[in-house]
Amino acid sequence: MKPTLIEAEDPVNAWLKAVRFLAENGDVFNVIISMENPLEFEDSDLILYDPRKGMETARSVEDVANTIFPKRSSKWNLADAEFASYYCRAYRRLLHKGPRSWGMYFLRLIDFGSKHVNQLEKIISGLGGWGRNHKAAFVIHFSSSETDSPRPLGAPCLQFCEFVREGEKLSLLAVYRSHDYYLKALGNFVGLSRLLRYVSERTGIPTGSIICHSTYAYLASNRNRAIKLISEV
């Protein structure tokens, strides 16, 4: 399985390059997306490339991003425990709204497993106390044998994230077992950028890059919709 590397400055251009590649080459294994400046995008671009333009039942880019991390607001100024408590209640209310709330990765981030581990708080605490010269990565899990069963559909697509301190900057690696580039990928990139920004601000470590490894990247039956969406803008 030869990997495909797609490099871009920001999430929107990374997504555009990936969609063009998949439209031309078909669905493939091992697509690696590198975003050098993952915070550099405009909200107006997310509206331009909203998948709902081609499919009314799709979730908006903003909705998908929120499954990973909420948009920046005054709540980001709360202490880590208060931040998690507030959004844990808010996201659990969303779970009662039906299947559109599937994929609440943020809840797994702050309330994971039977022990209800706040992984976000642990990461921030660890990065703050580990010094500047460590080489290992801090890992956040979104799937485990305790919470999920192996199955082709319905299980979490985002498997884990790793925070890596490269010199003076903090970077993020995300691994997806299966990745829908029409319905989900752009929103995923935005949500990951929010996660990186939050941890960066909390630890005082400047923001670095994001690498996203899509083990299986696809447009599938939405190929024509994706082509139409990017060609109309």
N, C-alpha and C positions, 0 to 999 in steps of 0.2 A: 504494500500500500504506500505509494509514493505521496508524500504530503504536498499540498499546494499552499504557498505562502502569498498572502495578499497584504500589502503594506499601504497605509494611508495616514494622513495627519490626524484625522478626526473620525468620529463614529459614522457620520452621514456618508462621507466619501468612502470609508471602508465598506459600508453596506452596499453602496452603489457598485463598487468594483466587484464585490462578491456576487451580487445579483447578476451582473453582466457575465461574469465567469460561468455561473451555474446555468444561465440561459443558453450559453453557447456550448457548454460541455456536458450538461446534464447533471444529475445528482451524483455526488462523489463522497468518498471517505477522506477524512483528514484534511480539512481546510483550516489553516492557521491564519488568523486575522491579527495584524499588528497595528495598534493605534498609538501614535507617538504623542499626540496631544488630545487625550480623550475628553477633556472638558470644553474643547473648542467646537461648539455647535450652537445654532440658533433654534429657539423653539419654533419659529416659523417654518424651518426646514422639516420638522417632525410632522407638521400639518400637511405640508406638500406631499410627503411620502406616506401618508396614512393609508394602510391597507383597506380601510373601510370604503375608499373610493371605488374599489373594484369588488368588494364583498361586504354587503350590509351587515352580515352577522359577525364580521371580524371585530376584534378588540382594537382600540386605538393604540397608537404608539405609546401614548402617555399611560394608558391602563396597563400595558405590558411592562413598562418601566417600573410602575408602582409595585408590581409583584416582587421585584427585587429590592427596591429601596424607594421610600417616599421622596417626593420633590422637596427641594430646599424651602424651609419656612422658619418661622420663629421657634418652632418646636426643636429645631436643631441646636438651639442654645441651651436646652435642658441638660441636666447632668445625665450621664449615660444610663443609669438605672431608671430615671424618670422618663427619659426618651423612650426606652424599651417598654416601660409599663404603659405609657400613653398609647403607643402605636400597637402594642399587643392587643389592647382592648378594641382599638379601631379596626384592626385587620380581622379579628375574630368575629366582629359584627358583619363584615363582608362575607365571611364564609357561609353565612346563613342565606345568602342571596342566590345560591344555586351554582351551576357548573361554570359560569363565567368567572367565578372566583378561584378556579383551579390554578395551581401553580403559585401558591403564596410562599415563595422562597424567603421572603422577609421574615415570616413567622418562624421558619426553620433557622434563620439566622439568630433570632433573639430568644427563641423558646424551643430548643431542639431536643427531641427524644423524650423518654419517660422521666428524665431528670430535669427537664425544662432548662437546659443550659443556655445561658446568654453568651453565645459565641462572639458576638460583636464586642461586648464589654471585655471579654478575655483577650481578644486580639489587641484592642487599644491599650489595655493594661500591659500586655506582654511587650508590645512595641515600645512603650514608654519606659520600660525598665530593663530592656535587654542590651542597651548600649548601641554603639554605632558600627561596630565591626563584625557583627554576626553575619553568617553566610546562609544559614538555613531559612526556610520559608515558614510562615505561620499559615496554617490550613483551616479553612472553614468548610464544614461538611453540610451538604444538602440532601444526602441520601445515605442510608445505612440498612444493614440487614434487619435491624430492630424495627425500622419504620416502613420499609418497602420490600416488595417481593419482585424478583426478576420477571419482567414482562415487556413485550415490545411497545405497548401503548399504555398510557395512564400513569406510568412511573415518572418521577422527576427527570427532566432532561438535563438541567444543570446539576452536575454531580458534586463539584467542589470548587473552591477558589483558594488561591494562595497569594498572600501578601509577601513581597520580596523587597527588601531595602537594598537598592543598588547605589552605593556611594551615598550621595546626599538626597536621593529621591526614593519615593515609595511607589512601587509598581504592583500590578495585579494580574494574575493569571486565572482564567476561568475555563473549565472543561465541561463541554456538553456532550452527552452520549448521542443525541439526535437533535438537529437544529433546523427549524423551519425558517427559511430566509425571506419568505413573503409575509407570514403572519406574525413572526416573533422577533427575528434577529435584531432589527433596528431598535425596538423597544428594550431588548435585552442589553444592547450596547449602552444605551442611555442609563438604564438601571445600574449597570456595573460602574459607569462613570460616577454616578451619585454615591455609590458605596465607597469607591476609592476616594472621592473628594471628602466625604464625611470623616473617614479614618485619617486621612491626611491632615485635615484641620484639627482633629482631636489630638493628634500626636505631635503636631508641629513639624511634620516631615513633608517637604515639598512633593507635589504630585508628579509621578513619573508616567509611564506608559501602561497600556492594557494589552494583553495578548489573550485572544479567545481561540481555543482549540475546539472546533466542531468535528467530533469523531465521524458523524454522518451529516452532511449539509445538503439540503434539498429545497427545491421549489415545487416538485411533484406536479400535481394537477393545477397548481396556481402559476405555472410558468408563464402562460400568456397574459395573465393578470399582472404579473410582475413586470413583464416587458412593456406592457401598455402604460403602467404607472410611471415608470422611469422615463419613458419616451415622451409622455405628455407634459412633463415639467420643464 
